Structures are given as C-alpha cells and as structure tokens.
Amino acid sequence: MRSSGRPTPAATAIGDEMLGLQAVGPAASPASAVGDAGVHGLAAGQGGLWLARHGVSLFWGLVALHCLVSFLAPTFGFLTLPRDTVEGFLWGRSPQWGYSKHPPLQAWILGLSEQMAPNAPWLAYLYAQLCVAVTLWAVLTLAIDILGEIRGVLAAILTLAGVHYYGPAMATFTPDTLSAPLWALTGLCWWRAVIQRRPLAWFALAMTVAASIYAKYTGLLLVGVLGGLTLAMPDGRRELRREEFWLALAFGLGLVSPHLWWMADAGFSSLAHAFSHGTKAETPLMRLWFCGKFLGAQIAEHAGLLLLAGICLGLGRWRPRADMVVAGDSIPASNRVAILTMAFAPITMALLTNFVVGGEFRQGRGTALFAFSGIAALVLAGPVLRLGRLRVGAALTLAIVIGLPFANAGHHLVRLGLGAAHVPTLYPAGSLAGALQGLWRTKTSMPLRIVVGDRWHAGNVAFYAADRPLLLFDGDQAISPGIDAGALSRSGALVVWNAADPEALDQLRRVIPGLAAEGTISASGPFGRGRPTTLAYRIILPADDPSADAQALQRTPDPSGSSQP
C-alpha cells in the first residue's frame, strides 16, 4: 500500500499546519514530503524527511546495538547461566518429544548447541538475542503493513524501547524467550492469510503454530484469539473455505502429532505444568489479588512505552509542542478491531485463567503476550501523530537500549557487594563441579555419568562438569530423561545437595533410604564476596554397590519411555 507520489486527502488537510513547523527544506511541500516518504503517509518538521528516508535503517541500527549490548552484558557479567537455561541444556543431553515441565524445542536447540560447541555455553545468550531480532522483525513487518512505513517504524521502536520483556528480560534463552518470536510470527502469518488474503500464508501459519507448541503452550492463547477473530469476520469465514487452509491444517497437525502422542504417554505432565502456580488462593478475594499482581507486573513491563508516549505525544494540556507531524491513512475498522484484539485479548484470557486456576502466576509468563503493544499504541493514537520533545525521547530510547542490559548484569554484582548471601547468576558452579568430579574420578577412575539432586545445586554440578553427566532430578526417574531403572547400578552416581538445607536431604532420602553425607565441599562467589556455597555429597559406586540406592529408583516408572525424536 505505497503512495503513488500524490498527496492523500489527510496529507493535504494538514499541509499548512506542517509548513508552520521548523522547515524541512526550501522545496519541502506536503506533496513532496509524501513522495519522499514513499508510503501511505507523510512526515514533516524537524527530522521528518530523514525519518521517512532512513527510518528502517535507524530501527535496525538500534536493534543491532541493543542485541550486541544484551549479548555482551551477561556473557561477561554472569558466572552461571540462569536456572531455566541450565535445565534446558541438561534435558537436551537426552532428546525427547517432550519433558516433564515444557515442550522440547528449547532443549533440542541447546542440546544440539552443546554437541556442536561443548565449551561454549555462552551461545545461549546469542540465541536469546536472535529471538529478540526475529520478534522485532515480525513486529516491524506487521506494523508497516498496518500503519505504513513511517508510523510502522515508530511502532517498532516503541516496542523495542517500551516493552521491557524485549530488553533484559530476554537476555537468556528460556522457553519464554523462545515463545516471543513465534508469537509475533503467528500474528504476522495470520494477518497475511486472513486480512491480506494470501493463501500460501496458511502454510507459514501452520509451521509457526506447530513450532509454538513445541516451544511453550503460551502460544495457544494467541491461536485461540485468532481463531475467534477468523470466525467473527465475514472475510475470515470466507478464507476458511479455501483448500489451502485445510491442507495447512492437516500439515500442522502432522507436525505436532509426535508431541501429542508423547503428552498422552507422559500423562500430560507438561500441560499440567503450564497451569501450575505457586501459592494457592483460598478465597475469591485472594484470587483477585493474584490476578491484580500479575496485571500490575505486566503494566510495569510497559513502563518505557508509557513514558515515551507521555513525553513525545502527551495528553490533553500536557501535549508538547510538535517538532514533527506524521500522518497516514485511516485504518479500516475491521483491521483496527483485529490488531487491538490481538494486543489485548491474550492478557485478558491469561487473567481469566489465573483466576480460575487460583494460583499466583509467575510474572515471566507474560513474556510473549505483548509483541503487538507498540502497534496498538499507535493505532489508538490515531492517523496523525504530533510528536514533540524528540531529543528527550531519543535520549531515553538510547538509555533503555544501552543502559538497561548493563544495569541488569551489573545489579547482580551490586547485590553481592551489598551483602546478599547468594546470587544465582554468580553461583560458583565451575569450581564446585570441577572439585566434585575430581573426587569422583579419584574414587572410581571412571567418567561421571549421573548426578542426583535438585535442579539448581546438583543441576549446576551436572552442567558444568567436564564429563557432561545426566541429572537425576530430585532422584525422580519419571522426570529425568535418559536415565532408566538400572542406570545407577551400571554407572553409579554422585549425589549432591545443599548442606544447609535439611529438606533437600529429606527429599532425597525418599528415594535413597539412609542417605548420609560422605563429605562436603565449599566455594566462594566472585571476588570472595557473599556467603560460601557448601554442598554435601555421596558417591554411589557403580555395579559393586547396587543395593537399596538403585533398587529404590527401580520402583519409579518412566512415562517418557522410548519417546525419542
């Protein structure tokens, strides 16, 4: 929908107003501004023509800068990968069609990464930024389709700088991180299939939805919203009669069928985890409180968007003097309803689910839900944007893009310096894992194959140990891929737990009766700050000592069985 070079009615109507702003050049009439913009819209005033000509390049320059900083900050600022990333790496050592907590896509990517580059766990930070870049590419593409090039670029910049989830929150590669680009791509593919009536886009949509299911079930919220929109729109119902839709539907079902079979075989444990929660609400008022906390956290994640909109657009008598005016065509009512529904319906559904489940949902579950917030903000702002305080807005955008990733990494060191006992990303995993593996090798002269314990202390030991052992999560074979009933008898195991946590020892004793520490080992955080981490351990010898340790584990069934991809 690009302009032919002639001024649109909207452009002509505001031409005189724009000529009253700071000049853009001796021949910069409204009509020539439209021609220079090359889109169904117009920008004039300070920087208007520059934005029209170079807006996309500006956006991608900001994205590249943001991704570079967000990659470097944790790579050099963290000692240890976050828990969900460590867990994904450990699962990836035993490929399955699914895992007890999540679908398998993150684990597959990390498992393949570890096979290809076993000494480069920092690649997880790179994968996270690839997710950011793909998310923002889909947002920019959809925004230009809906708003035109100039306003589309502004919407994409507002998403990058305004929605905190696409900043420090996506510094590490987790199922939430992976779901964000797939959410944005799902919306883009649906728009092209239904709104723009491109039949082949149904196949792209089928592949994207299938990938979303393999990443995290959060994407099904958007699928439900888009399905409802399609049925509610006359043009949508017409598109459902195309043979491409039915072929794509069959194609998509074929792609996800192995995971669906795994789910049924595993008792739908990953689906149950999707509805899991922390504290259980005991009253309707407590349910409302949990929903309010979750909603408040999501609003806080939009603090940058609200601040930038307030500075550059304002409201009522707080509007700034316009430095630049951007005008575009009015959006058809059906398209306007569609994009606003895509932006607001998923969080509404999440809140309703939160209330029905009655639990305290983790804030990060909202990561993927807000890819369309920037577009929705400019749709609500109307076809004519009068932007002011541009230098302040630009400075704030740069501060967010550059400063927040470093602040995210640096505040962990500050916490440690202020006396925090333990900071997860500064956990001395490498030294602990090396020392414990050395004790194992001294006693057994064999590679370490299995570590038993919780996903944090024992998980870090298993992940950072050079032998790359598997983790028997909490001693539970049912949630530990790759470990069968006779594994401890054949390979032995290193049992690890926090020496200061009696509950951790009690939990392990449920599967290893009579478990007692053979010794302890300690390590301090960086710069000798923080309380030393002390782990207790016991070495279970292979073959020579199967006894009660292995027999207790043999009573635990493994629902994943032979479900290999």
CORNOR-V281789 format. One record per backbone hydrogen bond with DSSP energy under -1.0 kcal/mol. NH is the residue of the N-H (numbers start at 0). CO is the residue of the C=O. If there is no record, write none. Layout:
# CORNOR-V281789
nh->[NH & NH]
co->[CO & CO]
This chain:
# CORNOR-V281789
nh->[11 & 12 & 13 & 14 & 17 & 18 & 20 & 27 & 28 & 32 & 33 & 34 & 35 & 36 & 37 & 40 & 41 & 43 & 45 & 47 & 50 & 51 & 52 & 53 & 54 & 57 & 58 & 59 & 60 & 61 & 62 & 63 & 64 & 65 & 66 & 67 & 68 & 69 & 70 & 71 & 72 & 74 & 75 & 76 & 77 & 78 & 79 & 85 & 86 & 87 & 88 & 89 & 90 & 91 & 93 & 98 & 104 & 107 & 108 & 109 & 110 & 111 & 112 & 113 & 114 & 115 & 116 & 119 & 122 & 123 & 124 & 126 & 127 & 128 & 129 & 130 & 131 & 132 & 133 & 134 & 135 & 136 & 137 & 138 & 139 & 140 & 141 & 142 & 143 & 144 & 145 & 146 & 147 & 151 & 152 & 153 & 154 & 155 & 156 & 157 & 158 & 159 & 160 & 161 & 162 & 163 & 165 & 166 & 168 & 169 & 170 & 177 & 178 & 182 & 183 & 184 & 185 & 186 & 187 & 188 & 189 & 190 & 191 & 192 & 193 & 195 & 197 & 200 & 201 & 202 & 203 & 204 & 205 & 206 & 207 & 208 & 209 & 210 & 211 & 212 & 213 & 214 & 215 & 218 & 219 & 220 & 222 & 223 & 224 & 225 & 226 & 227 & 228 & 229 & 230 & 231 & 232 & 236 & 237 & 238 & 239 & 240 & 241 & 245 & 246 & 247 & 248 & 249 & 250 & 251 & 252 & 253 & 254 & 255 & 256 & 259 & 260 & 261 & 262 & 263 & 264 & 265 & 266 & 267 & 271 & 272 & 273 & 275 & 277 & 280 & 286 & 287 & 288 & 289 & 290 & 291 & 292 & 293 & 294 & 295 & 296 & 297 & 298 & 299 & 300 & 301 & 302 & 304 & 305 & 306 & 307 & 308 & 309 & 310 & 311 & 312 & 313 & 317 & 318 & 322 & 323 & 324 & 325 & 326 & 327 & 328 & 335 & 336 & 337 & 338 & 339 & 340 & 341 & 342 & 343 & 344 & 347 & 348 & 349 & 350 & 351 & 352 & 353 & 354 & 355 & 356 & 357 & 364 & 365 & 366 & 372 & 375 & 376 & 377 & 378 & 379 & 380 & 384 & 386 & 387 & 392 & 393 & 394 & 395 & 396 & 397 & 398 & 399 & 400 & 401 & 402 & 406 & 407 & 408 & 409 & 410 & 413 & 414 & 415 & 416 & 417 & 418 & 419 & 425 & 426 & 428 & 431 & 432 & 433 & 434 & 435 & 436 & 437 & 438 & 439 & 440 & 441 & 442 & 443 & 444 & 450 & 451 & 452 & 458 & 459 & 460 & 461 & 462 & 463 & 464 & 467 & 469 & 471 & 472 & 473 & 474 & 475 & 478 & 479 & 482 & 486 & 489 & 490 & 491 & 492 & 493 & 494 & 495 & 496 & 498 & 500 & 504 & 505 & 506 & 507 & 508 & 510 & 511 & 514 & 517 & 518 & 520 & 522 & 527 & 528 & 530 & 532 & 534 & 535 & 536 & 537 & 539 & 542 & 543 & 549 & 550 & 551 & 553 & 555 & 562 & 563]
co->[7 & 8 & 9 & 11 & 13 & 14 & 17 & 24 & 26 & 28 & 29 & 30 & 31 & 32 & 33 & 38 & 326 & 324 & 322 & 44 & 46 & 47 & 48 & 49 & 50 & 53 & 54 & 55 & 56 & 57 & 58 & 59 & 60 & 61 & 62 & 63 & 64 & 65 & 66 & 67 & 68 & 70 & 71 & 72 & 73 & 424 & 424 & 81 & 82 & 83 & 84 & 85 & 86 & 87 & 90 & 101 & 213 & 103 & 104 & 105 & 106 & 107 & 108 & 109 & 110 & 111 & 112 & 116 & 119 & 120 & 121 & 122 & 123 & 124 & 125 & 126 & 127 & 128 & 129 & 130 & 131 & 132 & 133 & 134 & 135 & 136 & 137 & 138 & 139 & 140 & 141 & 142 & 143 & 147 & 148 & 149 & 150 & 151 & 152 & 153 & 154 & 155 & 156 & 157 & 158 & 300 & 162 & 163 & 163 & 166 & 167 & 173 & 174 & 178 & 179 & 180 & 181 & 182 & 183 & 184 & 185 & 186 & 187 & 188 & 189 & 190 & 191 & 197 & 198 & 199 & 199 & 200 & 201 & 202 & 203 & 204 & 205 & 206 & 207 & 208 & 209 & 210 & 211 & 215 & 216 & 217 & 218 & 219 & 220 & 221 & 222 & 223 & 224 & 225 & 226 & 227 & 228 & 232 & 233 & 234 & 235 & 237 & 238 & 241 & 242 & 243 & 244 & 245 & 246 & 247 & 248 & 249 & 250 & 251 & 252 & 255 & 256 & 257 & 258 & 259 & 260 & 261 & 263 & 262 & 267 & 268 & 269 & 272 & 359 & 357 & 282 & 283 & 284 & 285 & 286 & 287 & 288 & 289 & 290 & 291 & 292 & 293 & 294 & 295 & 296 & 298 & 299 & 161 & 301 & 302 & 303 & 304 & 305 & 306 & 307 & 308 & 308 & 314 & 315 & 386 & 386 & 43 & 384 & 41 & 382 & 39 & 331 & 332 & 333 & 334 & 335 & 336 & 337 & 338 & 339 & 340 & 343 & 344 & 345 & 346 & 347 & 348 & 349 & 350 & 351 & 352 & 353 & 361 & 362 & 363 & 369 & 371 & 372 & 373 & 374 & 375 & 376 & 325 & 323 & 311 & 388 & 389 & 390 & 391 & 392 & 393 & 394 & 395 & 396 & 397 & 398 & 402 & 403 & 404 & 405 & 406 & 409 & 410 & 411 & 412 & 413 & 415 & 414 & 422 & 423 & 426 & 427 & 428 & 429 & 430 & 431 & 432 & 433 & 434 & 435 & 436 & 437 & 438 & 439 & 440 & 469 & 493 & 471 & 453 & 455 & 456 & 457 & 458 & 459 & 460 & 464 & 448 & 450 & 470 & 452 & 471 & 472 & 475 & 476 & 479 & 483 & 485 & 486 & 487 & 539 & 449 & 537 & 451 & 535 & 533 & 497 & 500 & 501 & 502 & 503 & 504 & 507 & 507 & 511 & 536 & 536 & 534 & 532 & 524 & 525 & 420 & 522 & 520 & 496 & 518 & 494 & 492 & 488 & 541 & 545 & 546 & 547 & 549 & 552 & 559 & 561]
